Amino acid sequence: MKRKITIDMDDTPENHSLLSRRRFLNLAGRSMLTFGFAAPFLQGCATQDVEIVMKHLAELAQLINSYRKQNGLASIPISQKLTAVAWKHVSDLTTHQPEKKCNGNLHSWSQHGKWKGGCYDSSNKATWPIMWDKPKEIANYSEYGFEIAHAGSSSAQSALNSWKKSAPHNAVILNYPPWDRYNWKALGAVFGGGYACAWFGEKKD
């Protein structure tokens, strides 16, 4: 008998509703099997429930790639490792909200994980590894990772819309200067609990 995951249909990406923190962490944690990151939480679950969970994780990356295509750029391959990092950061933000102790900087991480926590400050080079090294710390990704993040959105689409309106964030997505010298070969992006995190890297998994 298949085990049923309880999911309110209003929480599906199609309705762009805001997931509660507890429900998001529950769904996203279970979904890691498909990406190969965690215990087989999805085994025995109804097929339609698995599909709903996966849409929550896949939607933001798909939207980013669609936006790149609209601008004549190639899609970025979806990275299991960077998706794991994005999931971990959204989980950390929704649970511990480290940015509240770090002048609102969403690239900050709490001390509640198997990573180096601390406040990220773009004006302080000493803090840059707090972002750059997370893919290596969390997913054994051998290159630096670069993140864009957003808080307070009700959907993956609204998060992307905010990034499109922000020149620095839009530049990362579309490889505008100073990011034109980077060749993105890996993308991991997750939206949940009002937070959106997208990670970019120059090496495939």
RODO-2510 file (C-alpha; in nm, 4 decimals, decimal comma):
residues 205
     n   res          X          Y          Z
     1     m     0,0000     0,0000     0,0000
     2     k     0,1420     0,3361    -0,1006
     3     r     0,2077     0,5846     0,1763
     4     k     0,0343     0,9176     0,1244
     5     i     0,2139     1,2463     0,1851
     6     t    -0,0292     1,5021     0,3181
     7     i    -0,0079     1,8086     0,0942
     8     d    -0,2565     2,0914     0,0711
     9     m    -0,3182     2,1509    -0,2979
    10     d    -0,3057     2,5244    -0,2323
    11     d     0,0630     2,4731    -0,1623
    12     t     0,1439     2,3540    -0,5123
    13     p     0,3634     2,5759    -0,7337
    14     e     0,0754     2,6099    -0,9761
    15     n    -0,1064     2,8199    -0,7170
    16     h     0,2147     2,9966    -0,6093
    17     s     0,1192     2,9821    -0,2425
    18     l     0,3647     3,0429     0,0385
    19     l     0,4657     2,7196     0,2106
    20     s     0,4814     2,7244     0,5870
    21     r     0,8326     2,6684     0,7174
    22     r     0,7459     2,3335     0,8740
    23     r     0,5649     2,2037     0,5672
    24     f     0,8415     2,3179     0,3320
    25     l     1,1131     2,1516     0,5372
    26     n     0,9023     1,8366     0,5537
    27     l     0,8415     1,8232     0,1789
    28     a     1,1876     1,9273     0,0689
    29     g     1,3542     1,6879     0,3088
    30     r     1,1551     1,4003     0,1647
    31     s     1,2319     1,5056    -0,1885
    32     m     1,6078     1,4631    -0,1564
    33     l     1,5882     1,0979    -0,2623
    34     t     1,5223     1,1981    -0,6198
    35     f     1,8385     1,4068    -0,6246
    36     g     2,0287     1,1305    -0,4465
    37     f     2,1036     1,3301    -0,1313
    38     a     1,9218     1,1554     0,1504
    39     a     1,7431     0,8545     0,2886
    40     p     1,4628     0,7054     0,0752
    41     f     1,1791     0,9084     0,2257
    42     l     0,9828     0,8923    -0,0984
    43     q     0,9781     0,5159    -0,1304
    44     g     0,6210     0,3938    -0,1318
    45     c     0,4727     0,7427    -0,1701
    46     a     0,1970     0,8077    -0,4194
    47     t     0,3324     0,9126    -0,7595
    48     q     0,1322     1,2353    -0,7716
    49     d     0,2738     1,3406    -0,4341
    50     v     0,6310     1,2821    -0,5484
    51     e     0,5655     1,4925    -0,8577
    52     i     0,4265     1,7804    -0,6514
    53     v     0,7271     1,7760    -0,4187
    54     m     0,9728     1,7725    -0,7070
    55     k     0,8005     2,0656    -0,8766
    56     h     0,8694     2,2738    -0,5680
    57     l     1,2410     2,2122    -0,6078
    58     a     1,2628     2,2221    -0,9861
    59     e     1,0476     2,5261    -1,0560
    60     l     1,2953     2,8052    -0,9778
    61     a     1,5781     2,6506    -1,1801
    62     q     1,3435     2,5993    -1,4735
    63     l     1,2306     2,9608    -1,4560
    64     i     1,5908     3,0828    -1,4520
    65     n     1,6758     2,8760    -1,7582
    66     s     1,3630     2,9923    -1,9396
    67     y     1,4637     3,3519    -1,8714
    68     r     1,8124     3,2838    -2,0070
    69     k     1,6628     3,1325    -2,3231
    70     q     1,4474     3,4426    -2,3703
    71     n     1,7713     3,6394    -2,3747
    72     g     1,9451     3,4139    -2,6239
    73     l     2,1527     3,2237    -2,3694
    74     a     2,1920     2,8515    -2,3219
    75     s     2,0304     2,6717    -2,0317
    76     i     2,2569     2,5901    -1,7385
    77     p     2,2707     2,2187    -1,6510
    78     i     2,0955     2,1419    -1,3241
    79     s     2,3489     2,0353    -1,0628
    80     q     2,2589     1,7832    -0,7951
    81     k     2,5337     1,9210    -0,5742
    82     l     2,4367     2,2864    -0,6072
    83     t     2,0711     2,1946    -0,5625
    84     a     2,1712     2,0317    -0,2348
    85     v     2,3486     2,3523    -0,1302
    86     a     2,0484     2,5658    -0,2267
    87     w     1,8187     2,3364    -0,0312
    88     k     2,0462     2,3491     0,2740
    89     h     2,0579     2,7283     0,2637
    90     v     1,6838     2,7706     0,2251
    91     s     1,6422     2,5259     0,5128
    92     d     1,8878     2,7226     0,7257
    93     l     1,7222     3,0539     0,6407
    94     t     1,3701     2,9313     0,7078
    95     t     1,4689     2,7651     1,0351
    96     h     1,7338     2,9916     1,1882
    97     q     1,7154     3,3192     0,9923
    98     p     2,0881     3,3999     1,0286
    99     e     2,0444     3,7181     0,8247
   100     k     1,8734     3,8824     1,1235
   101     k     2,2069     3,8859     1,3050
   102     c     2,3998     3,9859     0,9921
   103     n     2,2530     4,3182     0,8823
   104     g     1,9950     4,1387     0,6711
   105     n     2,2539     3,9745     0,4437
   106     l     2,0970     3,6592     0,3001
   107     h     2,4337     3,5038     0,2106
   108     s     2,4955     3,4490     0,5805
   109     w     2,4722     3,1076     0,7466
   110     s     2,3887     2,9979     1,0984
   111     q     2,6124     2,7846     1,3195
   112     h     2,3540     2,5048     1,3157
   113     g     2,5028     2,2817     1,0496
   114     k     2,8078     2,0954     0,9234
   115     w     2,9476     2,4085     0,7640
   116     k     3,1252     2,7276     0,8621
   117     g     2,8616     2,9725     0,9811
   118     g     2,8941     3,3473     0,9970
   119     c     2,7935     3,6796     0,8507
   120     y     2,8677     3,7488     0,4869
   121     d     2,9701     4,1030     0,3995
   122     s     3,0411     4,1915     0,0371
   123     s     3,2678     4,4752     0,1497
   124     n     3,4826     4,2416     0,3612
   125     k     3,6863     3,9936     0,1551
   126     a     3,7550     3,7847     0,4629
   127     t     3,3891     3,6812     0,4685
   128     w     3,3609     3,5837     0,1014
   129     p     3,4524     3,2161     0,1612
   130     i     3,1348     3,1910     0,3713
   131     m     2,9583     3,1830     0,0359
   132     w     3,2226     3,0543    -0,2025
   133     d     3,3143     2,7444    -0,0006
   134     k     2,9648     2,6195     0,0836
   135     p     2,9397     2,3849    -0,2173
   136     k     3,2660     2,2211    -0,1102
   137     e     3,1636     2,2038     0,2562
   138     i     2,8167     2,0667     0,1899
   139     a     2,8295     1,8715    -0,1352
   140     n     3,1975     1,8090    -0,2151
   141     y     3,1741     2,0399    -0,5165
   142     s     3,5307     2,1173    -0,6151
   143     e     3,4861     2,4748    -0,7396
   144     y     3,3554     2,7953    -0,5861
   145     g     2,9821     2,8544    -0,5795
   146     f     2,8139     3,1921    -0,6323
   147     e     2,4719     3,2638    -0,4877
   148     i     2,1870     3,5048    -0,5412
   149     a     1,9195     3,5075    -0,2741
   150     h     1,5860     3,6727    -0,2056
   151     a     1,3440     3,6852     0,0870
   152     g     0,9772     3,7723     0,1143
   153     s     0,8500     3,6315    -0,2137
   154     s     0,5259     3,4373    -0,2417
   155     s     0,6466     3,2250    -0,5335
   156     a     0,9488     3,1234    -0,7355
   157     q     0,8293     3,3482    -1,0166
   158     s     0,8053     3,6543    -0,7925
   159     a     1,1574     3,5862    -0,6646
   160     l     1,2878     3,5726    -1,0206
   161     n     1,0982     3,8922    -1,1047
   162     s     1,2765     4,0669    -0,8179
   163     w     1,6145     3,9450    -0,9401
   164     k     1,5355     4,0640    -1,2925
   165     k     1,4728     4,4144    -1,1572
   166     s     1,8009     4,4155    -0,9631
   167     a     2,0979     4,4884    -1,1885
   168     p     2,3567     4,2972    -0,9791
   169     h     2,1388     3,9859    -0,9551
   170     n     2,0268     4,0028    -1,3155
   171     a     2,3917     4,0232    -1,4204
   172     v     2,4689     3,6918    -1,2526
   173     i     2,1767     3,5168    -1,4221
   174     l     2,2485     3,6560    -1,7692
   175     n     2,6290     3,6725    -1,7487
   176     y     2,6413     4,0486    -1,7824
   177     p     2,9616     4,2261    -1,6703
   178     p     3,1384     4,1542    -1,4446
   179     w     2,9987     3,8005    -1,4766
   180     d     3,0551     3,7783    -1,8511
   181     r     3,3885     3,6056    -1,7940
   182     y     3,2152     3,3181    -1,6159
   183     n     3,0832     3,0129    -1,7987
   184     w     2,8054     2,8675    -1,5872
   185     k     2,7975     2,4894    -1,6126
   186     a     2,6008     2,4119    -1,2973
   187     l     2,2850     2,5550    -1,1422
   188     g     2,0995     2,4699    -0,8238
   189     a     1,7961     2,6739    -0,7214
   190     v     1,5321     2,6203    -0,4524
   191     f     1,2345     2,8287    -0,3352
   192     g     1,0483     2,7719    -0,0115
   193     g     0,9170     2,9459     0,2972
   194     g     0,9451     3,2825     0,1248
   195     y     1,3169     3,2374     0,0517
   196     a     1,4805     3,1781    -0,2853
   197     c     1,8428     3,0680    -0,3280
   198     a     2,0138     3,0065    -0,6613
   199     w     2,3704     2,8807    -0,6882
   200     f     2,5908     2,9029    -0,9956
   201     g     2,9162     2,7198    -1,0674
   202     e     3,1660     2,6692    -1,3477
   203     k     3,2004     2,2930    -1,3157
   204     k     2,9471     2,0205    -1,3859
   205     d     2,8801     1,7624    -1,1162
***
